[in-house]
């Protein structure tokens, strides 16, 4: 019996975008990369931020969830947990992958060590190269929100961080986040 080598297919961003919508994965260096499997805490946080941002935006923009595909480069595609678009910065396409940065992306840090590395190391550098002005990282285990703004050198600078209280986020006039309410909601889950 001979061993058969498995060769992963190289994909372009266009090929990744054309995959069926139920095909999981992000595109990393031309390879389809397995996504984290979010738990209920992760999804509650995503829904909480989506609802809060939607209420704040009104008719000034759009908020999207975690299945929106962004082509960050010819062989790189990501699906952030939450994306916020301002109409004043252009309207995203109705269908297909998005090729320009939204106003804000949010990543909820997943528990696995590989996922933490991807969310804290890989994605921020990719998003900075993409030109994303605002990136927020939410860590359910540490119960923190870190807000980053893209500096003139193309690197992120932490502009704000909080773990509790009712806060106004710099650069988002009138947006008030009640982090205590968020953590209370996640605390209501069972063990």
C-alpha positions as CSV (number, residue, x, y, z in Angstrom):
1,X,0.0,0.0,0.0
2,X,1.4,3.4,-0.9
3,X,0.8,6.5,1.2
4,X,-1.1,9.3,-0.6
5,X,0.0,12.9,0.1
6,X,-2.7,15.4,0.7
7,X,-2.0,18.7,-1.0
8,X,-3.9,21.7,0.1
9,X,-5.3,23.8,-2.7
10,X,-4.1,27.3,-3.0
11,X,-6.9,29.8,-3.2
12,X,-7.0,33.4,-4.2
13,X,-9.2,35.9,-2.4
14,X,-11.6,35.8,-5.4
15,X,-11.9,32.0,-5.2
16,X,-12.4,32.1,-1.4
17,X,-15.2,34.7,-1.9
18,X,-16.9,32.5,-4.4
19,X,-17.0,29.5,-2.0
20,X,-20.5,28.6,-0.9
21,X,-21.6,30.6,2.1
22,X,-21.8,27.6,4.3
23,X,-18.2,26.7,3.6
24,X,-16.4,27.6,6.9
25,X,-13.0,29.2,7.1
26,X,-10.8,32.3,6.6
27,X,-8.2,32.6,3.9
28,X,-4.6,32.8,5.3
29,X,-1.6,32.7,2.9
30,X,-3.8,31.2,0.2
31,X,-5.0,28.3,2.4
32,X,-8.4,27.8,3.9
33,X,-7.9,28.1,7.6
34,X,-10.2,26.7,10.2
35,X,-12.1,29.2,12.2
36,X,-12.5,29.1,16.0
37,X,-15.7,27.5,17.2
38,X,-17.4,30.2,19.2
39,X,-19.1,29.4,22.5
40,X,-22.2,31.0,23.9
41,X,-20.3,33.7,25.8
42,X,-18.6,34.7,22.5
43,X,-21.9,34.9,20.7
44,X,-23.7,36.8,23.5
45,X,-20.9,39.4,23.3
46,X,-21.1,39.7,19.5
47,X,-24.9,40.2,19.7
48,X,-24.5,42.7,22.6
49,X,-22.1,44.9,20.6
50,X,-24.1,44.5,17.4
51,X,-27.3,45.7,19.2
52,X,-25.5,48.5,21.0
53,X,-23.7,49.8,17.9
54,X,-26.9,49.5,15.8
55,X,-28.8,51.6,18.3
56,X,-26.0,54.2,18.4
57,X,-25.7,54.4,14.6
58,X,-29.3,54.9,13.7
59,X,-29.5,55.6,10.0
60,X,-25.8,56.8,9.8
61,X,-24.4,53.4,8.9
62,X,-24.5,49.6,9.1
63,X,-23.4,46.9,11.5
64,X,-22.6,43.4,10.3
65,X,-22.0,40.1,12.0
66,X,-19.3,37.4,11.7
67,X,-19.9,35.9,8.3
68,X,-19.0,38.9,6.2
69,X,-16.0,38.2,4.1
70,X,-13.2,40.9,3.8
71,X,-10.5,40.4,1.2
72,X,-7.5,42.0,2.9
73,X,-5.1,41.0,0.1
74,X,-4.7,38.6,-2.9
75,X,-4.3,35.5,-0.7
76,X,-5.8,36.8,2.6
77,X,-9.4,37.0,3.8
78,X,-10.9,37.4,7.2
79,X,-14.4,37.4,8.8
80,X,-14.3,39.7,11.9
81,X,-16.9,39.2,14.7
82,X,-18.5,42.6,14.2
83,X,-18.0,45.3,11.5
84,X,-19.3,48.9,11.6
85,X,-19.7,50.9,8.4
86,X,-20.4,54.7,8.3
87,X,-22.3,55.9,5.3
88,X,-20.1,59.0,5.2
89,X,-17.1,56.7,4.4
90,X,-18.9,54.9,1.5
91,X,-21.4,52.1,1.4
92,X,-20.3,48.5,1.4
93,X,-21.5,46.3,-1.5
94,X,-24.7,44.4,-1.1
95,X,-23.2,41.1,-2.0
96,X,-19.7,39.5,-2.2
97,X,-16.6,40.2,-0.3
98,X,-15.7,43.7,0.9
99,X,-12.4,45.1,-0.4
100,X,-12.1,48.3,1.7
101,X,-12.0,48.7,5.4
102,X,-15.1,49.5,7.5
103,X,-14.9,52.2,10.2
104,X,-14.5,49.6,13.0
105,X,-13.9,45.8,13.4
106,X,-14.4,44.0,16.7
107,X,-12.8,40.7,17.5
108,X,-14.0,38.7,20.6
109,X,-11.0,36.8,21.9
110,X,-11.6,33.0,21.9
111,X,-10.4,30.8,24.6
112,X,-8.0,28.5,22.8
113,X,-4.3,29.4,22.7
114,X,-4.2,29.2,18.9
115,X,-7.3,31.5,18.7
116,X,-5.8,34.0,21.2
117,X,-2.7,34.3,19.1
118,X,-4.7,34.7,15.9
119,X,-7.0,37.4,17.5
120,X,-4.2,39.3,19.3
121,X,-1.2,38.9,17.0
122,X,-2.2,37.9,13.4
123,X,-5.4,39.8,12.8
124,X,-4.3,43.2,14.2
125,X,-1.3,43.3,11.9
126,X,-3.4,42.2,8.9
127,X,-6.1,44.8,9.7
128,X,-3.5,47.5,10.1
129,X,-2.0,46.7,6.7
130,X,-5.6,46.7,5.3
131,X,-6.0,50.3,6.6
132,X,-8.6,49.7,9.3
133,X,-8.7,52.8,11.5
134,X,-10.4,51.3,14.5
135,X,-10.0,47.8,16.0
136,X,-11.5,46.7,19.3
137,X,-10.6,43.5,21.1
138,X,-13.0,42.1,23.7
139,X,-11.6,39.5,26.1
140,X,-14.4,37.6,27.9
141,X,-12.0,35.8,30.3
142,X,-10.1,39.0,31.3
143,X,-13.4,41.0,31.0
144,X,-11.7,43.8,29.1
145,X,-12.3,46.0,26.1
146,X,-9.2,47.4,24.3
147,X,-9.7,50.0,21.6
148,X,-6.9,50.6,19.1
149,X,-6.6,53.4,16.5
150,X,-4.4,53.2,13.5
151,X,-1.5,55.6,13.8
152,X,0.2,57.6,11.0
153,X,3.0,55.0,11.0
154,X,0.5,52.2,10.0
155,X,0.6,50.6,13.5
156,X,-2.1,50.4,16.1
157,X,-1.9,52.5,19.2
158,X,-4.1,51.5,22.2
159,X,-6.4,54.5,22.5
160,X,-8.6,53.2,25.3
161,X,-9.1,50.2,27.6
162,X,-11.6,49.4,30.3
163,X,-13.0,46.5,32.2
164,X,-16.0,47.9,34.0
165,X,-18.4,50.8,34.3
166,X,-20.3,52.9,31.8
167,X,-17.8,54.4,29.4
168,X,-17.7,56.8,26.5
169,X,-15.4,55.5,23.8
170,X,-13.0,58.1,22.4
171,X,-13.6,58.8,18.7
172,X,-17.2,57.5,18.8
173,X,-19.2,60.6,19.8
174,X,-22.2,59.8,21.9
175,X,-21.4,56.0,22.1
176,X,-21.8,54.8,25.7
177,X,-21.0,51.2,26.6
178,X,-22.2,49.7,29.8
179,X,-19.6,47.1,30.4
180,X,-21.1,46.1,33.7
181,X,-24.3,45.2,31.9
182,X,-22.4,43.2,29.4
183,X,-20.6,41.1,32.0
184,X,-23.8,40.7,34.0
185,X,-25.4,39.2,31.0
186,X,-22.6,36.7,30.5
187,X,-22.6,35.9,34.2
188,X,-26.2,34.7,34.0
189,X,-25.1,31.7,32.0
190,X,-24.6,28.3,33.7
191,X,-21.2,26.7,34.5
